[in-house]
Amino acid sequence: MEGTIRNNIARIRDSIAKAALRAGREASEIKLMAVTKTVAEKKIIESIEAGIDIIGENYVQEAKKKNVSLGNKAIEWHMIGHLQTNKAKEAVQLFDMIHSVDRMDLAVELDRRSKLLERVTKILIEVNISGEKTKRGVPQKNAIHLIRDMSAFRNLSVYGLMTMPPWFDDPEKTRPYFAALRELRDRIIKEQFENVAMRELSMGMSSDYQVAIEEGATLVRIGRDIFGARTG
Ligand SMILES: *Cc1c(COP(=O)(O)O)cnc(C)c1O
């Protein structure tokens, strides 16, 4: 349907602003990422025309196809899915930021590949706040240690943290997980690690982004609310 994506984005921006207001924050502190896994290029272009300037992809191969064909330099491409170490080279070439760094061997390879390209890659550390076995991310108790080690890399810049809470029918139940990520961020800021900026808290999806914003999210990752239910 013509205009639906544009309307969805307008509605989401409005709820972002309202959530920010409830939390005493500025709406301009919160970035909206369009999550485009399985979404056709035509729809992605529609979202860009409606003002989206950050695209999140879960798979390197899919991003590669879209990135090449869309070729829009004004758009930031972010990797939000699980990243295999053997895809580090392509990931560094394709993405402006990688949200899913959760282990040392991956960071070593991302740093090495970034160095070869003479660039500094922005990364977020994915934290498994809930401790669920099915979830990716560094366990919360190991996060500070991992980030301390990562601060030594010259071609990676740690920009913040990312998490996915468990799924609940009631978004209010996600609040403690988002609050825990924010508290972890504040502890890391106090450590004053070199190369570690903690600018971004990447948390909140279609089902729970308002709660995430109330708890300090700076970047929300939204797929279904923009593009509709995923088919593929
Ligand atoms: C798919 C996905 C999203 C978006 O989820 P929606 O429910 O479609 O908004 C956000 N973050 C990650 C890591 C995802 O894989």
Ligand as a Chemical Component Dictionary entry (heavy atoms), coordinates in Angstrom:
data_LIG
# 
_chem_comp.id                   LIG 
_chem_comp.type                 NON-POLYMER 
_chem_comp.pdbx_formal_charge   0 
_chem_comp.three_letter_code    LIG 
# 
loop_
_chem_comp_atom.comp_id 
_chem_comp_atom.atom_id 
_chem_comp_atom.alt_atom_id 
_chem_comp_atom.type_symbol 
_chem_comp_atom.charge 
_chem_comp_atom.model_Cartn_x 
_chem_comp_atom.model_Cartn_y 
_chem_comp_atom.model_Cartn_z 
_chem_comp_atom.pdbx_ordinal 
LIG C1 C1 C 0 14.798 -8.596 13.743 1  
LIG C2 C2 C 0 15.541 -7.815 14.747 2  
LIG C3 C3 C 0 15.062 -6.584 15.229 3  
LIG C4 C4 C 0 13.727 -5.985 14.817 4  
LIG O1 O1 O 0 12.669 -6.720 15.339 5  
LIG P1 P1 P 0 11.152 -6.270 15.047 6  
LIG O2 O2 O 0 10.381 -7.077 16.006 7  
LIG O3 O3 O 0 10.889 -6.618 13.618 8  
LIG O4 O4 O 0 11.068 -4.817 15.283 9  
LIG C5 C5 C 0 15.851 -5.881 16.127 10 
LIG N1 N1 N 0 17.042 -6.348 16.535 11 
LIG C6 C6 C 0 17.529 -7.519 16.107 12 
LIG C7 C7 C 0 18.848 -7.991 16.606 13 
LIG C8 C8 C 0 16.807 -8.293 15.200 14 
LIG O5 O5 O 0 17.300 -9.460 14.790 15 
# 
loop_
_chem_comp_bond.comp_id 
_chem_comp_bond.atom_id_1 
_chem_comp_bond.atom_id_2 
_chem_comp_bond.value_order 
_chem_comp_bond.pdbx_ordinal 
LIG C1 C2 SING 1  
LIG C2 C3 SING 2  
LIG C2 C8 DOUB 3  
LIG C3 C4 SING 4  
LIG C3 C5 DOUB 5  
LIG C4 O1 SING 6  
LIG O1 P1 SING 7  
LIG P1 O2 DOUB 8  
LIG P1 O3 SING 9  
LIG P1 O4 SING 10 
LIG C5 N1 SING 11 
LIG N1 C6 DOUB 12 
LIG C6 C7 SING 13 
LIG C6 C8 SING 14 
LIG C8 O5 SING 15 
# 
